[in-house]
Amino acid sequence: MNISPAPRWPLPKHDYWSTPFAESLLQHLDLRPSLKILDVASGHGIPAFYLAEQVGSSGEVLAIDVSAGQVARARAIQGSQLPWLRFECMDMRSLPPDLPTFDRVTGNLSVMFFRPNRSEAVRGLVKQLAPGGQLVLTFPSYGTFDSLWQLVDQTMIHQGLIKEREQFQDYLKERPSAQDGQRWFEELGLERIEAMEYPLEVATGPGHEFLHHPLLRGGFLEDVYECFKDQSLADRFMTDIAQDIARFTPLIAQRCVLSGWKRTATADCEG
């Protein structure tokens, strides 16, 4: 019996945020050797390294991110390995006109960066798909951390933080759902569309552990902090929230996976 060797570039187990979303992406991605893949919002390489190993030297992976720091970090991890994988600093919302098309376009945790016009950003990605190609995106969808957001909203009301609550409500209203994503794909004429959600519990303790959790501070909690002009007030507000996590735990994220296929040239002619 032949046993496939373990991948040299597996999804890292210590990344408790990007890896679970990437695992969801891979469940829906049709992946095989020799494919050409565009990976957007690639960060420091989850899942770009894994994708590159799977397509092999006959394939190609272009991983792009708007952050020069993230690109530099990914290149440092890569070194001289996987030469068919390239990390480039590029904004997925305004891709260069001479960029070629790809067999697959992937974006792990990408949709949150498509603001302000998510549907137009998705349209741009579809343009980079070759006929018969697949687009797969993951993002934390509507319903993520609802118990926390409800407490934040109630506390803002109780403390009379009117302007801050208006800002916070604007954030809540623009969260995309799985249904929103499916509509984007349908409007762009993709086929075999899937919009699936998988729950993910984020464990945390009270106080400092919550306020400095690597998945929260610098991530989701920033949406609250950004509602405050006075950051010292924001710190006091969030410190109060952090004292009583029993009121909003467990924290549940909804991992949404969107998958769709571009029509082939033959299908276009028949239509």
C-alpha positions in Angstrom: 0.0 0.0 0.0 1.4 3.4 -1.0 1.3 6.0 1.7 1.5 9.6 0.7 4.2 11.6 2.4 3.1 14.1 5.0 3.1 17.7 3.6 6.2 19.8 4.4 4.0 22.9 4.4 0.9 21.9 6.5 -1.5 24.4 7.8 0.1 25.5 11.1 -1.7 24.2 14.2 -0.7 27.2 16.4 -2.7 29.6 14.3 -6.1 29.5 15.9 -7.8 31.8 13.5 -6.4 31.6 10.0 -6.0 27.8 10.0 -9.6 26.9 10.9 -10.9 29.2 8.1 -8.3 27.8 5.7 -9.4 24.3 6.6 -13.0 25.3 5.6 -11.7 26.8 2.4 -9.8 23.5 1.5 -13.0 21.5 2.1 -14.6 23.3 -0.9 -11.5 23.9 -3.2 -10.9 21.6 -6.1 -7.2 21.3 -5.8 -4.8 19.3 -7.9 -1.3 19.5 -9.4 -0.4 22.0 -12.2 -3.1 24.6 -11.3 -2.4 28.3 -11.4 -3.8 30.0 -8.3 -4.2 33.6 -7.2 -4.5 33.8 -3.4 -5.7 37.3 -2.2 -5.3 38.8 1.2 -2.6 36.2 1.7 -1.2 37.5 4.9 1.9 35.6 6.0 1.0 32.6 3.9 -2.0 30.6 5.2 -2.9 28.8 3.0 -0.5 29.9 0.2 2.3 27.6 1.2 0.0 24.6 1.4 -1.5 25.5 -2.0 1.9 25.8 -3.6 3.0 22.4 -2.3 -0.2 20.8 -3.6 0.0 22.3 -7.2 3.7 21.4 -7.4 6.4 22.8 -9.6 4.2 22.5 -12.7 1.7 24.9 -11.1 1.9 28.5 -10.0 0.7 30.4 -6.9 0.6 34.2 -6.8 -0.1 35.3 -3.3 -0.9 39.0 -2.9 -1.5 41.3 0.1 -1.8 45.0 0.5 0.5 45.0 3.6 4.2 45.2 2.7 5.0 43.9 6.2 2.9 40.7 5.7 4.5 40.2 2.3 8.0 40.6 3.7 7.2 38.2 6.5 5.9 35.6 4.1 9.0 35.9 1.9 11.2 35.5 4.9 9.4 32.2 5.8 9.7 31.0 2.2 13.3 31.7 1.6 14.4 29.9 -1.6 11.8 27.2 -1.3 8.8 26.6 -3.5 10.1 28.9 -6.3 6.7 28.6 -8.2 5.1 30.6 -5.3 5.4 34.4 -5.4 4.4 36.9 -2.7 3.7 40.3 -4.0 2.4 43.6 -2.5 -0.9 44.3 -4.4 -4.4 45.6 -3.6 -6.9 43.0 -4.7 -9.5 45.8 -5.1 -7.5 47.3 -8.0 -5.5 44.6 -9.7 -3.2 45.5 -12.6 -4.8 45.2 -16.1 -2.0 43.0 -17.3 -2.5 40.3 -14.6 -3.1 36.9 -16.3 -6.1 34.7 -15.5 -6.0 31.8 -13.1 -7.6 28.4 -12.7 -8.4 29.1 -9.1 -8.8 32.3 -7.0 -8.8 31.9 -3.3 -9.1 34.4 -0.4 -8.9 33.1 3.2 -10.5 35.6 5.6 -10.6 38.0 2.7 -14.1 39.5 2.4 -13.6 41.7 5.5 -11.0 43.6 3.5 -13.2 44.2 0.5 -14.8 47.3 2.0 -16.3 49.7 1.0 -17.8 47.9 -2.0 -17.6 44.2 -1.6 -19.6 43.2 -4.6 -17.3 45.2 -6.9 -14.2 43.6 -5.3 -15.7 40.2 -5.9 -16.4 41.2 -9.6 -12.7 42.0 -10.0 -11.7 38.6 -8.7 -14.1 36.9 -11.1 -12.4 38.7 -14.0 -9.2 37.0 -13.0 -10.7 33.6 -13.3 -10.1 31.6 -16.4 -13.3 30.0 -18.0 -14.2 26.9 -15.9 -12.2 28.3 -12.9 -13.2 28.3 -9.3 -13.4 31.1 -6.8 -13.4 30.2 -3.1 -13.6 32.8 -0.3 -13.9 32.6 3.5 -14.9 35.2 6.0 -16.5 35.5 9.4 -20.2 36.0 8.5 -23.2 37.6 10.1 -23.8 36.1 13.5 -20.2 36.0 14.5 -19.8 37.1 18.2 -23.4 38.3 18.4 -23.5 37.7 22.1 -20.6 40.1 22.6 -22.0 42.7 20.2 -25.3 42.7 22.0 -23.6 43.4 25.3 -21.5 46.2 23.8 -24.7 47.8 22.4 -26.6 47.5 25.7 -23.7 48.9 27.6 -23.4 51.9 25.2 -27.1 52.6 25.8 -26.7 52.3 29.5 -23.7 54.7 29.6 -25.3 57.2 27.2 -22.6 56.8 24.5 -24.8 58.1 21.7 -22.3 58.9 19.0 -20.2 55.8 19.8 -23.3 53.7 19.5 -24.2 55.2 16.1 -20.8 54.3 14.8 -21.1 50.8 16.3 -24.5 50.3 14.7 -23.1 51.3 11.3 -20.5 48.5 11.7 -23.1 45.9 12.7 -25.4 46.8 9.7 -22.7 46.2 7.1 -21.6 42.7 8.2 -22.0 40.3 5.3 -24.0 37.1 5.6 -23.8 33.9 3.7 -26.9 35.0 1.8 -25.1 38.2 0.8 -22.2 36.2 -0.5 -24.4 33.9 -2.5 -26.1 36.9 -4.0 -22.8 38.4 -5.1 -21.9 35.1 -6.9 -25.3 34.7 -8.5 -25.3 38.3 -9.8 -21.9 37.6 -11.4 -23.2 34.5 -13.2 -21.2 31.9 -11.3 -22.4 28.3 -11.3 -22.4 25.5 -8.8 -22.5 28.1 -6.0 -22.1 27.0 -2.4 -22.5 29.2 0.7 -21.7 27.1 3.8 -21.2 28.1 7.4 -19.2 26.2 10.1 -19.2 27.4 13.7 -15.9 28.0 15.5 -15.7 28.6 19.3 -13.1 31.1 20.4 -12.1 30.4 24.0 -11.0 33.2 26.3 -10.8 34.1 30.0 -11.8 37.4 31.6 -10.0 40.7 31.9 -6.5 40.9 30.4 -6.8 37.6 28.6 -9.9 38.8 26.7 -8.6 42.3 26.0 -5.3 41.0 24.6 -6.5 37.8 23.0 -4.6 37.5 19.6 -7.8 36.9 17.7 -9.6 39.8 19.3 -7.2 42.7 20.0 -5.9 43.8 16.7 -8.9 42.1 15.1 -12.6 42.1 16.0 -12.3 44.3 19.1 -10.9 47.1 16.9 -14.4 47.6 15.6 -15.4 48.8 19.0 -12.3 50.8 19.7 -12.7 52.6 16.4 -16.1 53.9 17.5 -14.4 56.1 20.2 -12.6 59.3 19.5 -11.4 59.2 23.1 -9.3 56.0 23.3 -8.9 56.3 27.1 -12.7 56.2 27.3 -12.6 53.2 24.9 -10.1 51.5 27.2 -12.3 52.0 30.3 -15.4 50.8 28.4 -13.8 47.6 27.2 -12.2 46.9 30.6 -15.7 47.0 32.1 -16.9 44.6 29.3 -14.0 42.2 30.0 -14.8 41.8 33.6 -17.9 39.7 33.0 -17.3 37.5 30.1 -19.9 35.0 31.4 -22.5 37.3 29.9 -21.3 36.8 26.3 -19.3 33.5 26.2 -19.0 31.1 24.5 -17.8 33.4 21.7 -18.9 31.8 18.4 -17.6 32.7 15.0 -19.4 31.6 11.8 -16.8 30.5 9.2 -18.5 31.1 5.9 -17.2 29.5 2.7 -18.3 30.8 -0.7 -17.5 28.7 -3.7 -18.5 29.2 -7.3 -17.4 28.3 -10.8 -17.0 30.5 -13.9 -18.9 29.4 -17.0 -16.8 27.7 -19.6 -16.5 29.3 -23.1 -18.6 26.4 -24.4 -21.4 27.1 -21.9 -21.3 30.8 -22.8 -21.7 30.0 -26.5 -24.6 27.6 -25.7 -26.3 30.3 -23.6 
